[in-house]
Amino acid sequence: MQSRSWEWELDDPEEEEYVAFWASIHAWRALGQLRAEAAIPELLRLIVLCTARSAIEESDQIILSNDWIQDWIGEELPLVLGLIGPPALPPLQELITQQLQEFRNTTSPDIYGFTTALDALQEIATGCRRFPNTKLGVPLPPADPAAASKVLELLHAWLQPYAEQDSEINAWLIAAFLEIQKRLSTEPALLVDAPILKVIEKAFADECVDHQICGDWEDLQLELGLLTFEQLSAEKQAQVKQQEKRERLFRKEWAARKRTMKQVEKIGFGSSTQSSQKKKKTKKRR
């Protein structure tokens, strides 16, 4: 029996681009499932390409030609590297250190690749706690305390020269620290004397942190459980209440939207189901 040929699918250049796009996504998912350490350099290269599109080689044109691929890389490569685990830490450390050095020489850093690399560090430190077990069809690796300690040491070291760095860069480093602590459910008592917290407090005091990314010093303490709501300033309490009100309104609107979508699905909007229902109503009228 002859095997069926699928060459016809690639006759159209747009179809070829489509196949290559999805092939790339399934390939890196498989590499994560296999814990493929040998793939780490290539995965990091994809992260770098997202922020250095002017340096794209011809072989990368198809993969990165789709406008959505950057979002896919930013969403999934941290998970893939998280599945591979601690072996990805040294190359990630090298990449982020290099990025930070480059950022000091520019007033408008392109930080998409930087934040993607930071997300990968968070996944390694916490054992991919952000994702359900079914995300890639494999069990998640257990959280590695040694990896978490190493990542927190790196964040501390990268924040030390906060006065020489862009406020947005400092904010993303602090946001990564906060996310790791929240996922690991670290006891507040263990954070009170943490050296990195002292550096973060100084960075906020010296106005070297972008509040739009990670909030202010009071927000951080509240998130970590170092302050209670009652201990916040009156102004901050009002801000928190206003934010909670906006979030409740958003959840209410989103729930209403989901109910509407379900109703549309039941009715069969624009489908044969809807047309058959119209026919039934017409017959009843007759």
MARMILUM-773286 format. One record per residue (C-alpha): residue number from 1; residue in three letters; x, y negated, z. Coordinates in Angstrom, 2 decimals. Each point is the difference from the previous one (the first is absolute). Last residue first. Example, Ala and Ser with C-alpha at 12.3 -4.5 7.8 and 13.67 -1.06 7.14 Angstrom:
2
(pt 2,ser,(13.67,1.06,7.14)),
(pt 1,ala,(-1.37,3.44,0.66)),
//
This chain:
286
(pt 286,arg,(-49.16,-28.65,10.57)),
(pt 285,arg,(1.60,-1.61,3.01)),
(pt 284,lys,(1.24,3.38,1.19)),
(pt 283,lys,(1.57,0.69,-3.40)),
(pt 282,thr,(1.91,-3.31,0.09)),
(pt 281,lys,(1.33,0.73,3.52)),
(pt 280,lys,(1.26,3.41,-1.19)),
(pt 279,lys,(1.66,-1.59,-3.05)),
(pt 278,lys,(1.78,-2.54,2.22)),
(pt 277,gln,(1.32,2.82,2.17)),
(pt 276,ser,(1.33,1.77,-3.11)),
(pt 275,ser,(1.82,-3.21,-1.03)),
(pt 274,gln,(1.64,-0.30,3.41)),
(pt 273,thr,(1.22,3.59,-0.02)),
(pt 272,ser,(1.26,-0.38,-3.58)),
(pt 271,ser,(2.41,-2.61,1.28)),
(pt 270,gly,(0.22,-3.81,0.20)),
(pt 269,phe,(-0.32,0.04,3.78)),
(pt 268,gly,(-0.60,3.52,1.24)),
(pt 267,ile,(-2.50,-0.85,2.70)),
(pt 266,lys,(1.99,1.99,2.54)),
(pt 265,glu,(3.28,-1.62,-1.10)),
(pt 264,val,(-1.54,-3.49,0.19)),
(pt 263,gln,(-1.25,0.75,3.50)),
(pt 262,lys,(3.47,1.14,1.03)),
(pt 261,met,(1.53,-3.22,-1.36)),
(pt 260,thr,(-2.53,-2.09,1.93)),
(pt 259,arg,(0.82,1.84,3.22)),
(pt 258,lys,(3.70,-0.61,-0.62)),
(pt 257,arg,(-0.62,-3.72,-0.49)),
(pt 256,ala,(-1.96,-0.20,3.24)),
(pt 255,ala,(2.85,1.72,1.86)),
(pt 254,trp,(2.49,-2.45,-1.58)),
(pt 253,glu,(-2.08,-3.00,1.07)),
(pt 252,lys,(-0.21,1.27,3.59)),
(pt 251,arg,(3.70,0.83,0.09)),
(pt 250,phe,(0.84,-3.50,-1.31)),
(pt 249,leu,(-2.27,-1.66,2.58)),
(pt 248,arg,(1.60,2.01,2.80)),
(pt 247,glu,(3.48,-0.98,-1.27)),
(pt 246,arg,(-0.94,-3.70,-0.15)),
(pt 245,lys,(-1.32,0.13,3.58)),
(pt 244,glu,(3.16,1.76,1.19)),
(pt 243,gln,(2.06,-2.77,-1.61)),
(pt 242,gln,(-2.08,-2.70,1.72)),
(pt 241,lys,(0.37,1.75,3.35)),
(pt 240,val,(3.77,0.26,-0.49)),
(pt 239,gln,(0.27,-3.70,-0.92)),
(pt 238,ala,(-2.04,-1.07,3.04)),
(pt 237,gln,(2.22,2.13,2.27)),
(pt 236,lys,(3.07,-1.57,-1.63)),
(pt 235,glu,(-1.20,-3.53,0.84)),
(pt 234,ala,(-0.81,0.96,3.60)),
(pt 233,ser,(3.48,1.48,0.43)),
(pt 232,leu,(0.22,3.77,0.27)),
(pt 231,gln,(0.15,1.73,3.38)),
(pt 230,glu,(-3.70,0.91,-0.07)),
(pt 229,phe,(0.50,1.88,-3.29)),
(pt 228,thr,(2.65,2.16,1.62)),
(pt 227,leu,(3.69,-0.40,-0.71)),
(pt 226,leu,(2.77,2.56,-0.50)),
(pt 225,gly,(-2.46,2.35,-1.69)),
(pt 224,leu,(2.00,0.13,-3.22)),
(pt 223,glu,(-2.70,-1.76,-2.04)),
(pt 222,leu,(-0.43,-2.69,2.69)),
(pt 221,gln,(3.75,-0.62,0.15)),
(pt 220,leu,(0.15,-0.36,-3.79)),
(pt 219,asp,(-2.96,-2.38,-0.12)),
(pt 218,glu,(1.57,-2.13,2.75)),
(pt 217,trp,(3.25,-0.28,-1.96)),
(pt 216,asp,(-1.79,-1.08,-3.20)),
(pt 215,gly,(-1.69,1.97,-2.77)),
(pt 214,cys,(1.79,2.56,-2.14)),
(pt 213,ile,(-0.32,-1.20,-3.59)),
(pt 212,gln,(-1.67,-3.41,0.27)),
(pt 211,his,(2.21,-0.84,2.98)),
(pt 210,asp,(3.13,-0.26,-2.17)),
(pt 209,val,(2.87,0.29,2.49)),
(pt 208,cys,(3.02,-2.30,0.52)),
(pt 207,glu,(-1.77,-2.50,2.25)),
(pt 206,asp,(2.87,0.00,2.55)),
(pt 205,ala,(-2.37,1.30,2.70)),
(pt 204,phe,(-1.26,2.72,-2.35)),
(pt 203,ala,(3.55,1.15,-0.77)),
(pt 202,lys,(0.88,-0.15,3.70)),
(pt 201,glu,(-2.95,2.25,0.88)),
(pt 200,ile,(1.01,2.44,-2.75)),
(pt 199,val,(3.57,0.18,1.31)),
(pt 198,lys,(-1.28,0.71,3.52)),
(pt 197,leu,(-2.37,2.63,-1.35)),
(pt 196,ile,(2.89,1.74,-1.80)),
(pt 195,pro,(1.86,0.44,3.30)),
(pt 194,ala,(-2.91,2.01,1.52)),
(pt 193,asp,(-0.54,-1.13,3.60)),
(pt 192,val,(-3.79,-0.06,-0.06)),
(pt 191,leu,(-0.34,2.72,-2.62)),
(pt 190,leu,(-0.05,3.13,2.17)),
(pt 189,ala,(-2.64,-1.49,2.31)),
(pt 188,pro,(-2.23,-0.64,-3.03)),
(pt 187,glu,(-0.23,3.77,-0.65)),
(pt 186,thr,(0.75,0.82,-3.65)),
(pt 185,ser,(-3.02,1.22,-1.95)),
(pt 184,leu,(2.29,1.38,-2.74)),
(pt 183,arg,(-2.20,-1.55,-2.67)),
(pt 182,lys,(-0.18,-3.32,1.85)),
(pt 181,gln,(3.75,-0.11,0.62)),
(pt 180,ile,(0.75,0.71,-3.67)),
(pt 179,glu,(-2.46,-2.66,-1.19)),
(pt 178,leu,(1.50,-2.64,2.30)),
(pt 177,phe,(3.57,0.66,-1.15)),
(pt 176,ala,(-1.07,-0.15,-3.66)),
(pt 175,ala,(-1.85,-3.29,0.65)),
(pt 174,ile,(3.15,-1.40,1.62)),
(pt 173,leu,(2.06,0.85,-3.09)),
(pt 172,trp,(-2.72,-1.48,-2.24)),
(pt 171,ala,(-0.04,-3.21,2.05)),
(pt 170,asn,(3.78,-0.37,-0.12)),
(pt 169,ile,(-0.09,0.24,-3.81)),
(pt 168,glu,(-2.79,-2.60,-0.17)),
(pt 167,ser,(1.96,-2.38,2.22)),
(pt 166,asp,(2.92,0.13,-2.46)),
(pt 165,gln,(3.25,1.13,1.59)),
(pt 164,glu,(2.97,-1.80,1.56)),
(pt 163,ala,(-1.79,-0.73,3.30)),
(pt 162,tyr,(-1.13,3.64,0.18)),
(pt 161,pro,(3.62,1.26,0.15)),
(pt 160,gln,(-0.89,2.61,2.66)),
(pt 159,leu,(-3.14,1.19,-1.81)),
(pt 158,trp,(1.84,2.51,-2.20)),
(pt 157,ala,(1.74,1.55,3.03)),
(pt 156,his,(-3.26,0.41,1.92)),
(pt 155,leu,(-1.73,1.50,-3.04)),
(pt 154,leu,(2.89,2.45,-0.38)),
(pt 153,glu,(-0.16,1.04,3.66)),
(pt 152,leu,(-3.77,0.52,-0.35)),
(pt 151,val,(0.60,2.24,-3.02)),
(pt 150,lys,(2.60,2.06,1.89)),
(pt 149,ser,(-2.26,0.46,3.01)),
(pt 148,ala,(-2.87,1.17,-2.24)),
(pt 147,ala,(2.31,2.45,-1.79)),
(pt 146,ala,(1.17,1.44,3.32)),
(pt 145,pro,(-3.60,0.30,1.23)),
(pt 144,asp,(-0.98,1.98,-3.15)),
(pt 143,ala,(-3.77,-0.01,-0.60)),
(pt 142,pro,(-1.07,3.39,-1.31)),
(pt 141,pro,(-0.15,0.39,-3.79)),
(pt 140,leu,(-3.48,-0.24,-1.55)),
(pt 139,pro,(-1.61,3.17,-1.26)),
(pt 138,val,(-0.42,0.06,-3.79)),
(pt 137,gly,(-2.83,-0.88,-2.40)),
(pt 136,leu,(1.27,-3.43,-0.93)),
(pt 135,lys,(-2.51,-2.12,1.91)),
(pt 134,thr,(-1.62,3.02,1.66)),
(pt 133,asn,(1.94,-0.27,3.25)),
(pt 132,pro,(-1.31,-3.55,0.52)),
(pt 131,phe,(2.43,-2.92,-0.43)),
(pt 130,arg,(1.12,-2.71,2.40)),
(pt 129,arg,(1.83,2.47,2.27)),
(pt 128,cys,(2.60,0.66,-2.71)),
(pt 127,gly,(2.43,1.51,2.55)),
(pt 126,thr,(0.33,-3.21,2.02)),
(pt 125,ala,(3.58,-1.08,-0.70)),
(pt 124,ile,(0.03,1.41,-3.54)),
(pt 123,glu,(-3.28,-1.72,-0.88)),
(pt 122,gln,(1.17,-3.31,1.48)),
(pt 121,leu,(3.26,0.17,-1.94)),
(pt 120,ala,(-1.97,0.54,-3.21)),
(pt 119,asp,(-2.09,-3.09,0.78)),
(pt 118,leu,(3.23,-1.99,0.35)),
(pt 117,ala,(1.09,1.19,-3.47)),
(pt 116,thr,(-3.35,-1.16,-1.42)),
(pt 115,thr,(0.40,-3.34,1.79)),
(pt 114,phe,(3.41,-0.51,-1.62)),
(pt 113,gly,(-1.16,1.09,-3.46)),
(pt 112,tyr,(-2.77,-2.60,0.12)),
(pt 111,ile,(2.35,-2.68,1.41)),
(pt 110,asp,(0.74,-2.24,-2.94)),
(pt 109,pro,(2.05,-2.60,1.87)),
(pt 108,ser,(-0.71,-3.70,-0.58)),
(pt 107,thr,(2.81,-2.09,1.54)),
(pt 106,thr,(2.78,2.31,-1.16)),
(pt 105,asn,(3.46,0.94,1.27)),
(pt 104,arg,(-1.14,1.32,3.38)),
(pt 103,phe,(-2.42,2.32,-1.81)),
(pt 102,glu,(2.91,1.84,-1.64)),
(pt 101,gln,(1.48,0.94,3.38)),
(pt 100,leu,(-3.39,1.18,1.20)),
(pt 99,gln,(-0.43,2.15,-3.12)),
(pt 98,gln,(3.40,1.64,0.53)),
(pt 97,thr,(-0.86,0.86,3.61)),
(pt 96,ile,(-3.36,1.35,-1.22)),
(pt 95,leu,(1.64,2.30,-2.57)),
(pt 94,glu,(2.71,1.28,2.34)),
(pt 93,gln,(-2.49,0.78,2.75)),
(pt 92,leu,(-2.24,1.74,-2.52)),
(pt 91,pro,(2.98,2.09,-1.15)),
(pt 90,pro,(0.80,0.97,3.62)),
(pt 89,leu,(-3.65,0.72,1.00)),
(pt 88,ala,(-1.05,2.30,-2.86)),
(pt 87,pro,(1.42,3.10,1.72)),
(pt 86,pro,(-2.33,-0.87,2.94)),
(pt 85,gly,(-3.24,1.02,-1.79)),
(pt 84,ile,(-0.82,1.41,-3.42)),
(pt 83,leu,(-3.66,-0.48,0.93)),
(pt 82,gly,(0.68,-3.62,0.95)),
(pt 81,leu,(1.75,-0.53,-3.34)),
(pt 80,val,(-3.17,1.17,-1.77)),
(pt 79,leu,(-2.19,-2.11,2.29)),
(pt 78,pro,(2.09,-3.12,-0.62)),
(pt 77,leu,(-0.17,0.84,-3.72)),
(pt 76,glu,(-3.80,0.08,0.04)),
(pt 75,glu,(-1.40,-3.48,0.58)),
(pt 74,gly,(2.79,-2.24,-1.33)),
(pt 73,ile,(0.60,2.28,-2.97)),
(pt 72,trp,(-3.70,0.16,-0.82)),
(pt 71,asp,(-0.32,-3.79,0.27)),
(pt 70,gln,(2.98,-0.46,-2.33)),
(pt 69,ile,(-1.52,2.50,-2.43)),
(pt 68,trp,(-3.17,-2.06,-0.40)),
(pt 67,asp,(1.22,-2.26,-2.81)),
(pt 66,asn,(0.91,3.01,-2.14)),
(pt 65,ser,(3.28,-0.54,-1.81)),
(pt 64,leu,(2.00,1.35,2.92)),
(pt 63,ile,(0.14,3.67,-0.97)),
(pt 62,ile,(0.06,-0.66,-3.75)),
(pt 61,gln,(2.80,-2.58,0.19)),
(pt 60,asp,(2.22,2.01,2.33)),
(pt 59,ser,(1.99,1.77,-2.71)),
(pt 58,glu,(0.56,-3.36,-1.71)),
(pt 57,glu,(1.76,-1.34,3.10)),
(pt 56,ile,(-1.67,-2.48,2.30)),
(pt 55,ala,(2.28,-2.85,1.11)),
(pt 54,ser,(-2.62,-2.73,-0.37)),
(pt 53,arg,(-2.35,2.08,2.15)),
(pt 52,ala,(2.24,-0.44,3.02)),
(pt 51,thr,(-2.57,-0.02,2.80)),
(pt 50,cys,(-1.81,3.19,-0.98)),
(pt 49,leu,(3.25,1.45,-1.32)),
(pt 48,val,(1.43,0.09,3.54)),
(pt 47,ile,(-2.79,2.28,1.22)),
(pt 46,leu,(0.49,2.25,-3.03)),
(pt 45,arg,(3.72,0.22,0.78)),
(pt 44,leu,(-0.86,1.05,3.54)),
(pt 43,leu,(-1.92,2.97,-1.37)),
(pt 42,glu,(2.92,0.89,-2.29)),
(pt 41,pro,(2.50,-0.09,2.88)),
(pt 40,ile,(-2.31,2.13,2.23)),
(pt 39,ala,(-0.64,2.77,-2.53)),
(pt 38,ala,(2.80,2.26,1.26)),
(pt 37,glu,(-1.70,0.08,3.41)),
(pt 36,ala,(-3.00,1.86,-1.45)),
(pt 35,arg,(-2.38,0.53,2.94)),
(pt 34,leu,(-1.95,2.27,-2.40)),
(pt 33,gln,(-3.28,-1.78,0.73)),
(pt 32,gly,(1.72,-3.36,-0.48)),
(pt 31,leu,(1.44,1.09,-3.34)),
(pt 30,ala,(-3.46,1.21,-1.06)),
(pt 29,arg,(-1.45,-3.43,0.75)),
(pt 28,trp,(2.83,-1.57,-2.02)),
(pt 27,ala,(-0.89,2.13,-3.01)),
(pt 26,his,(-3.76,-0.53,0.28)),
(pt 25,ile,(0.49,-3.77,-0.18)),
(pt 24,ser,(2.48,0.16,-2.87)),
(pt 23,ala,(-2.24,2.34,-2.03)),
(pt 22,trp,(-2.87,-2.43,0.49)),
(pt 21,phe,(1.85,-2.84,-1.73)),
(pt 20,ala,(1.63,2.22,-2.61)),
(pt 19,val,(-3.42,1.32,-1.08)),
(pt 18,tyr,(-1.46,-3.52,-0.27)),
(pt 17,glu,(3.00,-1.33,-1.93)),
(pt 16,glu,(-0.27,2.86,-2.48)),
(pt 15,glu,(-3.72,-0.66,-0.34)),
(pt 14,glu,(0.72,-3.67,-0.81)),
(pt 13,pro,(2.48,1.12,-2.65)),
(pt 12,asp,(-2.73,2.15,-1.62)),
(pt 11,asp,(1.20,3.33,-1.38)),
(pt 10,leu,(0.77,1.21,3.54)),
(pt 9,glu,(-3.23,1.85,0.65)),
(pt 8,trp,(0.27,1.81,-3.31)),
(pt 7,glu,(3.10,1.75,1.26)),
(pt 6,trp,(-2.12,2.06,2.38)),
(pt 5,ser,(0.65,3.32,-1.74)),
(pt 4,arg,(-1.92,3.08,1.14)),
(pt 3,ser,(2.19,3.02,0.57)),
(pt 2,gln,(-0.26,2.60,-2.74)),
(pt 1,met,(-1.32,3.40,0.93)),
//
